Amino acid sequence: MTNDNRRQRIHDLDVTVWVGKNGIEAVVDELSDQLAERNLVKVKFLRAARGGTTTEALADELADDVNADLVETRGHTAVLER
C-alpha cells in the first residue's frame, strides 16, 4: 500500500474505540477484536483517560497490550495497525 493510499484510509476511518475514565484496560479486548476484523483502528482518548499523561504514551501502552503497531497520533486520537 502506498503512503498516499494509507493516509487516505486513515483519514477516512471513523473512531470506533473510545478510552475513558476506566482506562485502556477496559478497551483491550474490544480493540483486539476490531484489529482481528480489520487492520486499522482509530482510537480516541477522552480527557478522563489522559489524566497527567500524553496521548502518545497511552497509545504506545495500548498498542503493546494488543500486540499492534502505533501508526500515528494526532491530537487525542491514535491509529493502530496489526
PDB file with one MODEL, atoms N, CA, C and O in Angstrom:
MODEL        1
ATOM      1  N   MET A   1       0.850  -1.179   0.000  1.00  0.00           N
ATOM      2  CA  MET A   1       0.000   0.000   0.000  1.00  0.00           C
ATOM      3  C   MET A   1       0.893   1.239   0.000  1.00  0.00           C
ATOM      4  O   MET A   1       1.818   1.337   0.806  1.00  0.00           O
ATOM      5  N   THR A   2       0.623   2.180  -0.894  1.00  0.00           N
ATOM      6  CA  THR A   2       1.418   3.400  -0.938  1.00  0.00           C
ATOM      7  C   THR A   2       1.079   4.289   0.243  1.00  0.00           C
ATOM      8  O   THR A   2       0.035   4.133   0.876  1.00  0.00           O
ATOM      9  N   ASN A   3       1.969   5.221   0.530  1.00  0.00           N
ATOM     10  CA  ASN A   3       1.734   6.150   1.635  1.00  0.00           C
ATOM     11  C   ASN A   3       0.477   6.973   1.425  1.00  0.00           C
ATOM     12  O   ASN A   3      -0.254   7.240   2.379  1.00  0.00           O
ATOM     13  N   ASP A   4       0.210   7.384   0.174  1.00  0.00           N
ATOM     14  CA  ASP A   4      -0.988   8.172  -0.109  1.00  0.00           C
ATOM     15  C   ASP A   4      -2.250   7.359   0.156  1.00  0.00           C
ATOM     16  O   ASP A   4      -3.210   7.870   0.733  1.00  0.00           O
ATOM     17  N   ASN A   5      -2.249   6.084  -0.267  1.00  0.00           N
ATOM     18  CA  ASN A   5      -3.408   5.224  -0.016  1.00  0.00           C
ATOM     19  C   ASN A   5      -3.609   5.011   1.476  1.00  0.00           C
ATOM     20  O   ASN A   5      -4.733   5.052   1.977  1.00  0.00           O
ATOM     21  N   ARG A   6      -2.509   4.784   2.177  1.00  0.00           N
ATOM     22  CA  ARG A   6      -2.586   4.564   3.621  1.00  0.00           C
ATOM     23  C   ARG A   6      -3.112   5.815   4.321  1.00  0.00           C
ATOM     24  O   ARG A   6      -3.986   5.730   5.184  1.00  0.00           O
ATOM     25  N   ARG A   7      -2.583   6.961   3.950  1.00  0.00           N
ATOM     26  CA  ARG A   7      -3.033   8.220   4.543  1.00  0.00           C
ATOM     27  C   ARG A   7      -4.529   8.435   4.315  1.00  0.00           C
ATOM     28  O   ARG A   7      -5.245   8.875   5.214  1.00  0.00           O
ATOM     29  N   GLN A   8      -4.993   8.119   3.097  1.00  0.00           N
ATOM     30  CA  GLN A   8      -6.412   8.283   2.787  1.00  0.00           C
ATOM     31  C   GLN A   8      -7.260   7.321   3.618  1.00  0.00           C
ATOM     32  O   GLN A   8      -8.315   7.708   4.122  1.00  0.00           O
ATOM     33  N   ARG A   9      -6.811   6.075   3.766  1.00  0.00           N
ATOM     34  CA  ARG A   9      -7.544   5.098   4.597  1.00  0.00           C
ATOM     35  C   ARG A   9      -7.630   5.578   6.041  1.00  0.00           C
ATOM     36  O   ARG A   9      -8.678   5.469   6.677  1.00  0.00           O
ATOM     37  N   ILE A  10      -6.522   6.109   6.554  1.00  0.00           N
ATOM     38  CA  ILE A  10      -6.518   6.608   7.930  1.00  0.00           C
ATOM     39  C   ILE A  10      -7.473   7.791   8.058  1.00  0.00           C
ATOM     40  O   ILE A  10      -8.245   7.866   9.014  1.00  0.00           O
ATOM     41  N   HIS A  11      -7.424   8.697   7.116  1.00  0.00           N
ATOM     42  CA  HIS A  11      -8.298   9.864   7.144  1.00  0.00           C
ATOM     43  C   HIS A  11      -9.771   9.457   7.122  1.00  0.00           C
ATOM     44  O   HIS A  11     -10.595  10.056   7.814  1.00  0.00           O
ATOM     45  N   ASP A  12     -10.098   8.447   6.332  1.00  0.00           N
ATOM     46  CA  ASP A  12     -11.483   8.013   6.178  1.00  0.00           C
ATOM     47  C   ASP A  12     -11.998   7.171   7.342  1.00  0.00           C
ATOM     48  O   ASP A  12     -13.203   6.946   7.451  1.00  0.00           O
ATOM     49  N   LEU A  13     -11.102   6.700   8.214  1.00  0.00           N
ATOM     50  CA  LEU A  13     -11.520   5.865   9.344  1.00  0.00           C
ATOM     51  C   LEU A  13     -12.361   6.657  10.335  1.00  0.00           C
ATOM     52  O   LEU A  13     -12.080   7.823  10.611  1.00  0.00           O
ATOM     53  N   ASP A  14     -13.379   6.022  10.859  1.00  0.00           N
ATOM     54  CA  ASP A  14     -14.134   6.585  11.971  1.00  0.00           C
ATOM     55  C   ASP A  14     -13.536   6.055  13.267  1.00  0.00           C
ATOM     56  O   ASP A  14     -12.989   4.953  13.302  1.00  0.00           O
ATOM     57  N   VAL A  15     -13.642   6.839  14.325  1.00  0.00           N
ATOM     58  CA  VAL A  15     -13.237   6.366  15.643  1.00  0.00           C
ATOM     59  C   VAL A  15     -14.212   5.268  16.058  1.00  0.00           C
ATOM     60  O   VAL A  15     -15.427   5.469  16.032  1.00  0.00           O
ATOM     61  N   THR A  16     -13.680   4.110  16.439  1.00  0.00           N
ATOM     62  CA  THR A  16     -14.547   3.005  16.858  1.00  0.00           C
ATOM     63  C   THR A  16     -14.247   2.547  18.276  1.00  0.00           C
ATOM     64  O   THR A  16     -14.965   1.710  18.822  1.00  0.00           O
ATOM     65  N   VAL A  17     -13.186   3.090  18.881  1.00  0.00           N
ATOM     66  CA  VAL A  17     -12.857   2.758  20.267  1.00  0.00           C
ATOM     67  C   VAL A  17     -12.594   4.062  21.007  1.00  0.00           C
ATOM     68  O   VAL A  17     -11.804   4.894  20.559  1.00  0.00           O
ATOM     69  N   TRP A  18     -13.266   4.234  22.150  1.00  0.00           N
ATOM     70  CA  TRP A  18     -13.072   5.409  22.986  1.00  0.00           C
ATOM     71  C   TRP A  18     -12.516   4.964  24.324  1.00  0.00           C
ATOM     72  O   TRP A  18     -13.074   4.080  24.974  1.00  0.00           O
ATOM     73  N   VAL A  19     -11.416   5.577  24.736  1.00  0.00           N
ATOM     74  CA  VAL A  19     -10.814   5.277  26.028  1.00  0.00           C
ATOM     75  C   VAL A  19     -11.226   6.390  26.984  1.00  0.00           C
ATOM     76  O   VAL A  19     -10.924   7.562  26.759  1.00  0.00           O
ATOM     77  N   GLY A  20     -11.930   6.001  28.070  1.00  0.00           N
ATOM     78  CA  GLY A  20     -12.425   6.982  29.018  1.00  0.00           C
ATOM     79  C   GLY A  20     -11.851   6.776  30.399  1.00  0.00           C
ATOM     80  O   GLY A  20     -10.713   6.336  30.561  1.00  0.00           O
ATOM     81  N   LYS A  21     -12.660   7.102  31.395  1.00  0.00           N
ATOM     82  CA  LYS A  21     -12.177   7.095  32.787  1.00  0.00           C
ATOM     83  C   LYS A  21     -11.775   5.716  33.287  1.00  0.00           C
ATOM     84  O   LYS A  21     -11.035   5.615  34.266  1.00  0.00           O
ATOM     85  N   ASN A  22     -12.245   4.644  32.635  1.00  0.00           N
ATOM     86  CA  ASN A  22     -11.874   3.293  33.048  1.00  0.00           C
ATOM     87  C   ASN A  22     -10.516   2.872  32.505  1.00  0.00           C
ATOM     88  O   ASN A  22     -10.028   1.790  32.831  1.00  0.00           O
ATOM     89  N   GLY A  23      -9.906   3.707  31.690  1.00  0.00           N
ATOM     90  CA  GLY A  23      -8.552   3.468  31.208  1.00  0.00           C
ATOM     91  C   GLY A  23      -8.469   2.484  30.056  1.00  0.00           C
ATOM     92  O   GLY A  23      -9.478   1.989  29.554  1.00  0.00           O
ATOM     93  N   ILE A  24      -7.230   2.217  29.654  1.00  0.00           N
ATOM     94  CA  ILE A  24      -7.008   1.382  28.477  1.00  0.00           C
ATOM     95  C   ILE A  24      -7.356  -0.084  28.725  1.00  0.00           C
ATOM     96  O   ILE A  24      -7.716  -0.806  27.795  1.00  0.00           O
ATOM     97  N   GLU A  25      -7.248  -0.522  29.986  1.00  0.00           N
ATOM     98  CA  GLU A  25      -7.569  -1.922  30.293  1.00  0.00           C
ATOM     99  C   GLU A  25      -9.004  -2.270  29.899  1.00  0.00           C
ATOM    100  O   GLU A  25      -9.301  -3.407  29.533  1.00  0.00           O
ATOM    101  N   ALA A  26      -9.880  -1.284  29.978  1.00  0.00           N
ATOM    102  CA  ALA A  26     -11.300  -1.511  29.692  1.00  0.00           C
ATOM    103  C   ALA A  26     -11.577  -1.739  28.203  1.00  0.00           C
ATOM    104  O   ALA A  26     -12.640  -2.249  27.850  1.00  0.00           O
ATOM    105  N   VAL A  27     -10.641  -1.370  27.330  1.00  0.00           N
ATOM    106  CA  VAL A  27     -10.894  -1.489  25.887  1.00  0.00           C
ATOM    107  C   VAL A  27     -10.001  -2.507  25.184  1.00  0.00           C
ATOM    108  O   VAL A  27     -10.126  -2.699  23.975  1.00  0.00           O
ATOM    109  N   VAL A  28      -9.116  -3.152  25.909  1.00  0.00           N
ATOM    110  CA  VAL A  28      -8.148  -4.065  25.288  1.00  0.00           C
ATOM    111  C   VAL A  28      -8.840  -5.168  24.494  1.00  0.00           C
ATOM    112  O   VAL A  28      -8.479  -5.413  23.343  1.00  0.00           O
ATOM    113  N   ASP A  29      -9.819  -5.831  25.084  1.00  0.00           N
ATOM    114  CA  ASP A  29     -10.488  -6.934  24.384  1.00  0.00           C
ATOM    115  C   ASP A  29     -11.226  -6.445  23.142  1.00  0.00           C
ATOM    116  O   ASP A  29     -11.128  -7.059  22.080  1.00  0.00           O
ATOM    117  N   GLU A  30     -11.961  -5.348  23.270  1.00  0.00           N
ATOM    118  CA  GLU A  30     -12.703  -4.809  22.127  1.00  0.00           C
ATOM    119  C   GLU A  30     -11.756  -4.386  21.006  1.00  0.00           C
ATOM    120  O   GLU A  30     -12.002  -4.683  19.837  1.00  0.00           O
ATOM    121  N   LEU A  31     -10.691  -3.704  21.355  1.00  0.00           N
ATOM    122  CA  LEU A  31      -9.726  -3.270  20.341  1.00  0.00           C
ATOM    123  C   LEU A  31      -9.074  -4.466  19.662  1.00  0.00           C
ATOM    124  O   LEU A  31      -8.890  -4.463  18.445  1.00  0.00           O
ATOM    125  N   SER A  32      -8.727  -5.476  20.429  1.00  0.00           N
ATOM    126  CA  SER A  32      -8.123  -6.676  19.860  1.00  0.00           C
ATOM    127  C   SER A  32      -9.069  -7.342  18.867  1.00  0.00           C
ATOM    128  O   SER A  32      -8.649  -7.776  17.794  1.00  0.00           O
ATOM    129  N   ASP A  33     -10.347  -7.420  19.231  1.00  0.00           N
ATOM    130  CA  ASP A  33     -11.356  -7.988  18.319  1.00  0.00           C
ATOM    131  C   ASP A  33     -11.455  -7.167  17.041  1.00  0.00           C
ATOM    132  O   ASP A  33     -11.504  -7.727  15.945  1.00  0.00           O
ATOM    133  N   GLN A  34     -11.485  -5.846  17.174  1.00  0.00           N
ATOM    134  CA  GLN A  34     -11.596  -4.995  15.988  1.00  0.00           C
ATOM    135  C   GLN A  34     -10.363  -5.113  15.091  1.00  0.00           C
ATOM    136  O   GLN A  34     -10.485  -5.126  13.866  1.00  0.00           O
ATOM    137  N   LEU A  35      -9.193  -5.198  15.689  1.00  0.00           N
ATOM    138  CA  LEU A  35      -7.975  -5.355  14.888  1.00  0.00           C
ATOM    139  C   LEU A  35      -7.943  -6.685  14.155  1.00  0.00           C
ATOM    140  O   LEU A  35      -7.357  -6.792  13.077  1.00  0.00           O
ATOM    141  N   ALA A  36      -8.573  -7.701  14.738  1.00  0.00           N
ATOM    142  CA  ALA A  36      -8.642  -9.004  14.073  1.00  0.00           C
ATOM    143  C   ALA A  36      -9.546  -8.937  12.840  1.00  0.00           C
ATOM    144  O   ALA A  36      -9.323  -9.651  11.863  1.00  0.00           O
ATOM    145  N   GLU A  37     -10.571  -8.072  12.893  1.00  0.00           N
ATOM    146  CA  GLU A  37     -11.513  -7.934  11.779  1.00  0.00           C
ATOM    147  C   GLU A  37     -10.978  -7.034  10.671  1.00  0.00           C
ATOM    148  O   GLU A  37     -11.199  -7.288   9.487  1.00  0.00           O
ATOM    149  N   ARG A  38     -10.280  -5.994  11.065  1.00  0.00           N
ATOM    150  CA  ARG A  38      -9.706  -5.056  10.082  1.00  0.00           C
ATOM    151  C   ARG A  38      -8.350  -4.603  10.611  1.00  0.00           C
ATOM    152  O   ARG A  38      -8.124  -4.596  11.821  1.00  0.00           O
ATOM    153  N   ASN A  39      -7.481  -4.237   9.739  1.00  0.00           N
ATOM    154  CA  ASN A  39      -6.101  -3.960  10.134  1.00  0.00           C
ATOM    155  C   ASN A  39      -5.898  -2.632  10.843  1.00  0.00           C
ATOM    156  O   ASN A  39      -5.023  -2.523  11.703  1.00  0.00           O
ATOM    157  N   LEU A  40      -6.681  -1.626  10.505  1.00  0.00           N
ATOM    158  CA  LEU A  40      -6.519  -0.302  11.078  1.00  0.00           C
ATOM    159  C   LEU A  40      -7.710   0.045  11.967  1.00  0.00           C
ATOM    160  O   LEU A  40      -8.862  -0.162  11.586  1.00  0.00           O
ATOM    161  N   VAL A  41      -7.421   0.576  13.157  1.00  0.00           N
ATOM    162  CA  VAL A  41      -8.488   1.008  14.071  1.00  0.00           C
ATOM    163  C   VAL A  41      -8.091   2.365  14.643  1.00  0.00           C
ATOM    164  O   VAL A  41      -6.950   2.575  15.054  1.00  0.00           O
ATOM    165  N   LYS A  42      -9.063   3.285  14.660  1.00  0.00           N
ATOM    166  CA  LYS A  42      -8.835   4.611  15.214  1.00  0.00           C
ATOM    167  C   LYS A  42      -9.396   4.663  16.630  1.00  0.00           C
ATOM    168  O   LYS A  42     -10.533   4.262  16.879  1.00  0.00           O
ATOM    169  N   VAL A  43      -8.573   5.168  17.557  1.00  0.00           N
ATOM    170  CA  VAL A  43      -8.903   5.207  18.983  1.00  0.00           C
ATOM    171  C   VAL A  43      -8.864   6.649  19.460  1.00  0.00           C
ATOM    172  O   VAL A  43      -7.926   7.385  19.157  1.00  0.00           O
ATOM    173  N   LYS A  44      -9.889   7.052  20.210  1.00  0.00           N
ATOM    174  CA  LYS A  44      -9.955   8.399  20.783  1.00  0.00           C
ATOM    175  C   LYS A  44      -9.723   8.303  22.283  1.00  0.00           C
ATOM    176  O   LYS A  44     -10.359   7.497  22.963  1.00  0.00           O
ATOM    177  N   PHE A  45      -8.810   9.125  22.804  1.00  0.00           N
ATOM    178  CA  PHE A  45      -8.521   9.169  24.234  1.00  0.00           C
ATOM    179  C   PHE A  45      -9.221  10.380  24.834  1.00  0.00           C
ATOM    180  O   PHE A  45      -8.825  11.519  24.588  1.00  0.00           O
ATOM    181  N   LEU A  46     -10.259  10.130  25.619  1.00  0.00           N
ATOM    182  CA  LEU A  46     -11.015  11.211  26.237  1.00  0.00           C
ATOM    183  C   LEU A  46     -10.223  11.826  27.386  1.00  0.00           C
ATOM    184  O   LEU A  46      -9.288  11.210  27.899  1.00  0.00           O
ATOM    185  N   ARG A  47     -10.591  13.027  27.785  1.00  0.00           N
ATOM    186  CA  ARG A  47      -9.878  13.760  28.829  1.00  0.00           C
ATOM    187  C   ARG A  47      -9.727  12.931  30.103  1.00  0.00           C
ATOM    188  O   ARG A  47      -8.666  12.941  30.728  1.00  0.00           O
ATOM    189  N   ALA A  48     -10.782  12.216  30.489  1.00  0.00           N
ATOM    190  CA  ALA A  48     -10.753  11.418  31.725  1.00  0.00           C
ATOM    191  C   ALA A  48      -9.689  10.327  31.675  1.00  0.00           C
ATOM    192  O   ALA A  48      -9.161   9.933  32.715  1.00  0.00           O
ATOM    193  N   ALA A  49      -9.371   9.839  30.492  1.00  0.00           N
ATOM    194  CA  ALA A  49      -8.362   8.778  30.353  1.00  0.00           C
ATOM    195  C   ALA A  49      -6.953   9.346  30.407  1.00  0.00           C
ATOM    196  O   ALA A  49      -6.032   8.687  30.888  1.00  0.00           O
ATOM    197  N   ARG A  50      -6.787  10.556  29.919  1.00  0.00           N
ATOM    198  CA  ARG A  50      -5.443  11.122  29.789  1.00  0.00           C
ATOM    199  C   ARG A  50      -4.840  11.504  31.127  1.00  0.00           C
ATOM    200  O   ARG A  50      -3.643  11.308  31.337  1.00  0.00           O
ATOM    201  N   GLY A  51      -5.629  12.039  32.027  1.00  0.00           N
ATOM    202  CA  GLY A  51      -5.079  12.438  33.321  1.00  0.00           C
ATOM    203  C   GLY A  51      -3.833  13.270  33.142  1.00  0.00           C
ATOM    204  O   GLY A  51      -3.875  14.314  32.491  1.00  0.00           O
ATOM    205  N   GLY A  52      -2.723  12.829  33.707  1.00  0.00           N
ATOM    206  CA  GLY A  52      -1.484  13.585  33.614  1.00  0.00           C
ATOM    207  C   GLY A  52      -0.526  13.056  32.575  1.00  0.00           C
ATOM    208  O   GLY A  52       0.652  13.413  32.590  1.00  0.00           O
ATOM    209  N   THR A  53      -0.995  12.216  31.673  1.00  0.00           N
ATOM    210  CA  THR A  53      -0.105  11.625  30.676  1.00  0.00           C
ATOM    211  C   THR A  53      -0.473  12.099  29.276  1.00  0.00           C
ATOM    212  O   THR A  53      -1.473  12.794  29.091  1.00  0.00           O
ATOM    213  N   THR A  54       0.329  11.725  28.305  1.00  0.00           N
ATOM    214  CA  THR A  54       0.097  12.163  26.931  1.00  0.00           C
ATOM    215  C   THR A  54      -0.660  11.095  26.143  1.00  0.00           C
ATOM    216  O   THR A  54      -0.680   9.919  26.505  1.00  0.00           O
ATOM    217  N   THR A  55      -1.270  11.540  25.072  1.00  0.00           N
ATOM    218  CA  THR A  55      -1.942  10.614  24.161  1.00  0.00           C
ATOM    219  C   THR A  55      -0.933   9.619  23.608  1.00  0.00           C
ATOM    220  O   THR A  55      -1.239   8.433  23.488  1.00  0.00           O
ATOM    221  N   GLU A  56       0.266  10.085  23.271  1.00  0.00           N
ATOM    222  CA  GLU A  56       1.286   9.216  22.699  1.00  0.00           C
ATOM    223  C   GLU A  56       1.663   8.098  23.668  1.00  0.00           C
ATOM    224  O   GLU A  56       1.803   6.944  23.265  1.00  0.00           O
ATOM    225  N   ALA A  57       1.826   8.442  24.945  1.00  0.00           N
ATOM    226  CA  ALA A  57       2.194   7.428  25.943  1.00  0.00           C
ATOM    227  C   ALA A  57       1.084   6.404  26.113  1.00  0.00           C
ATOM    228  O   ALA A  57       1.350   5.205  26.183  1.00  0.00           O
ATOM    229  N   LEU A  58      -0.155   6.867  26.178  1.00  0.00           N
ATOM    230  CA  LEU A  58      -1.288   5.943  26.300  1.00  0.00           C
ATOM    231  C   LEU A  58      -1.413   5.066  25.065  1.00  0.00           C
ATOM    232  O   LEU A  58      -1.666   3.866  25.174  1.00  0.00           O
ATOM    233  N   ALA A  59      -1.239   5.659  23.894  1.00  0.00           N
ATOM    234  CA  ALA A  59      -1.353   4.905  22.644  1.00  0.00           C
ATOM    235  C   ALA A  59      -0.261   3.848  22.547  1.00  0.00           C
ATOM    236  O   ALA A  59      -0.519   2.728  22.107  1.00  0.00           O
ATOM    237  N   ASP A  60       0.956   4.196  22.954  1.00  0.00           N
ATOM    238  CA  ASP A  60       2.058   3.221  22.958  1.00  0.00           C
ATOM    239  C   ASP A  60       1.736   2.049  23.877  1.00  0.00           C
ATOM    240  O   ASP A  60       1.941   0.892  23.511  1.00  0.00           O
ATOM    241  N   GLU A  61       1.231   2.353  25.071  1.00  0.00           N
ATOM    242  CA  GLU A  61       0.894   1.304  26.031  1.00  0.00           C
ATOM    243  C   GLU A  61      -0.228   0.416  25.492  1.00  0.00           C
ATOM    244  O   GLU A  61      -0.171  -0.808  25.608  1.00  0.00           O
ATOM    245  N   LEU A  62      -1.241   1.040  24.904  1.00  0.00           N
ATOM    246  CA  LEU A  62      -2.355   0.275  24.354  1.00  0.00           C
ATOM    247  C   LEU A  62      -1.894  -0.606  23.200  1.00  0.00           C
ATOM    248  O   LEU A  62      -2.305  -1.762  23.101  1.00  0.00           O
ATOM    249  N   ALA A  63      -1.051  -0.073  22.334  1.00  0.00           N
ATOM    250  CA  ALA A  63      -0.522  -0.855  21.214  1.00  0.00           C
ATOM    251  C   ALA A  63       0.225  -2.080  21.725  1.00  0.00           C
ATOM    252  O   ALA A  63       0.075  -3.174  21.181  1.00  0.00           O
ATOM    253  N   ASP A  64       1.024  -1.901  22.762  1.00  0.00           N
ATOM    254  CA  ASP A  64       1.749  -3.040  23.358  1.00  0.00           C
ATOM    255  C   ASP A  64       0.769  -4.077  23.903  1.00  0.00           C
ATOM    256  O   ASP A  64       0.972  -5.280  23.734  1.00  0.00           O
ATOM    257  N   ASP A  65      -0.291  -3.606  24.556  1.00  0.00           N
ATOM    258  CA  ASP A  65      -1.264  -4.509  25.178  1.00  0.00           C
ATOM    259  C   ASP A  65      -2.007  -5.376  24.162  1.00  0.00           C
ATOM    260  O   ASP A  65      -2.411  -6.496  24.478  1.00  0.00           O
ATOM    261  N   VAL A  66      -2.189  -4.859  22.937  1.00  0.00           N
ATOM    262  CA  VAL A  66      -2.937  -5.617  21.924  1.00  0.00           C
ATOM    263  C   VAL A  66      -2.029  -6.145  20.816  1.00  0.00           C
ATOM    264  O   VAL A  66      -2.509  -6.648  19.800  1.00  0.00           O
ATOM    265  N   ASN A  67      -0.717  -6.030  21.016  1.00  0.00           N
ATOM    266  CA  ASN A  67       0.250  -6.523  20.038  1.00  0.00           C
ATOM    267  C   ASN A  67       0.026  -5.896  18.660  1.00  0.00           C
ATOM    268  O   ASN A  67      -0.087  -6.587  17.647  1.00  0.00           O
ATOM    269  N   ALA A  68      -0.034  -4.571  18.661  1.00  0.00           N
ATOM    270  CA  ALA A  68      -0.263  -3.831  17.424  1.00  0.00           C
ATOM    271  C   ALA A  68       0.815  -2.759  17.291  1.00  0.00           C
ATOM    272  O   ALA A  68       1.586  -2.512  18.218  1.00  0.00           O
ATOM    273  N   ASP A  69       0.850  -2.135  16.126  1.00  0.00           N
ATOM    274  CA  ASP A  69       1.778  -1.040  15.879  1.00  0.00           C
ATOM    275  C   ASP A  69       1.016   0.274  15.946  1.00  0.00           C
ATOM    276  O   ASP A  69      -0.111   0.376  15.460  1.00  0.00           O
ATOM    277  N   LEU A  70       1.635   1.270  16.547  1.00  0.00           N
ATOM    278  CA  LEU A  70       1.069   2.611  16.563  1.00  0.00           C
ATOM    279  C   LEU A  70       1.466   3.277  15.255  1.00  0.00           C
ATOM    280  O   LEU A  70       2.648   3.516  15.004  1.00  0.00           O
ATOM    281  N   VAL A  71       0.470   3.578  14.420  1.00  0.00           N
ATOM    282  CA  VAL A  71       0.732   4.179  13.113  1.00  0.00           C
ATOM    283  C   VAL A  71       0.940   5.673  13.252  1.00  0.00           C
ATOM    284  O   VAL A  71       1.894   6.229  12.708  1.00  0.00           O
ATOM    285  N   GLU A  72       0.033   6.332  13.990  1.00  0.00           N
ATOM    286  CA  GLU A  72       0.162   7.768  14.193  1.00  0.00           C
ATOM    287  C   GLU A  72      -0.725   8.222  15.335  1.00  0.00           C
ATOM    288  O   GLU A  72      -1.695   7.556  15.696  1.00  0.00           O
ATOM    289  N   THR A  73      -0.373   9.372  15.897  1.00  0.00           N
ATOM    290  CA  THR A  73      -1.264  10.062  16.821  1.00  0.00           C
ATOM    291  C   THR A  73      -1.461  11.464  16.275  1.00  0.00           C
ATOM    292  O   THR A  73      -0.550  12.071  15.712  1.00  0.00           O
ATOM    293  N   ARG A  74      -2.661  11.952  16.456  1.00  0.00           N
ATOM    294  CA  ARG A  74      -2.983  13.314  16.034  1.00  0.00           C
ATOM    295  C   ARG A  74      -3.990  13.849  17.024  1.00  0.00           C
ATOM    296  O   ARG A  74      -5.097  13.323  17.138  1.00  0.00           O
ATOM    297  N   GLY A  75      -3.616  14.887  17.739  1.00  0.00           N
ATOM    298  CA  GLY A  75      -4.493  15.400  18.793  1.00  0.00           C
ATOM    299  C   GLY A  75      -4.638  14.351  19.865  1.00  0.00           C
ATOM    300  O   GLY A  75      -3.649  13.889  20.432  1.00  0.00           O
ATOM    301  N   HIS A  76      -5.865  13.975  20.142  1.00  0.00           N
ATOM    302  CA  HIS A  76      -6.137  12.953  21.164  1.00  0.00           C
ATOM    303  C   HIS A  76      -6.611  11.653  20.528  1.00  0.00           C
ATOM    304  O   HIS A  76      -7.302  10.853  21.159  1.00  0.00           O
ATOM    305  N   THR A  77      -6.231  11.453  19.269  1.00  0.00           N
ATOM    306  CA  THR A  77      -6.633  10.268  18.512  1.00  0.00           C
ATOM    307  C   THR A  77      -5.388   9.519  18.053  1.00  0.00           C
ATOM    308  O   THR A  77      -4.370  10.119  17.708  1.00  0.00           O
ATOM    309  N   ALA A  78      -5.494   8.193  18.060  1.00  0.00           N
ATOM    310  CA  ALA A  78      -4.392   7.354  17.599  1.00  0.00           C
ATOM    311  C   ALA A  78      -4.923   6.321  16.615  1.00  0.00           C
ATOM    312  O   ALA A  78      -6.087   5.927  16.684  1.00  0.00           O
ATOM    313  N   VAL A  79      -4.070   5.890  15.707  1.00  0.00           N
ATOM    314  CA  VAL A  79      -4.394   4.825  14.769  1.00  0.00           C
ATOM    315  C   VAL A  79      -3.454   3.674  15.036  1.00  0.00           C
ATOM    316  O   VAL A  79      -2.234   3.837  15.048  1.00  0.00           O
ATOM    317  N   LEU A  80      -4.042   2.495  15.252  1.00  0.00           N
ATOM    318  CA  LEU A  80      -3.260   1.285  15.490  1.00  0.00           C
ATOM    319  C   LEU A  80      -3.472   0.313  14.347  1.00  0.00           C
ATOM    320  O   LEU A  80      -4.532   0.282  13.722  1.00  0.00           O
ATOM    321  N   GLU A  81      -2.436  -0.487  14.082  1.00  0.00           N
ATOM    322  CA  GLU A  81      -2.462  -1.424  12.964  1.00  0.00           C
ATOM    323  C   GLU A  81      -1.902  -2.764  13.427  1.00  0.00           C
ATOM    324  O   GLU A  81      -0.951  -2.828  14.205  1.00  0.00           O
ATOM    325  N   ARG A  82      -2.509  -3.814  12.934  1.00  0.00           N
ATOM    326  CA  ARG A  82      -1.989  -5.155  13.202  1.00  0.00           C
ATOM    327  C   ARG A  82      -1.715  -5.845  11.882  1.00  0.00           C
ATOM    328  O   ARG A  82      -1.269  -6.993  11.866  1.00  0.00           O
TER     329      ARG A  82
ENDMDL
END
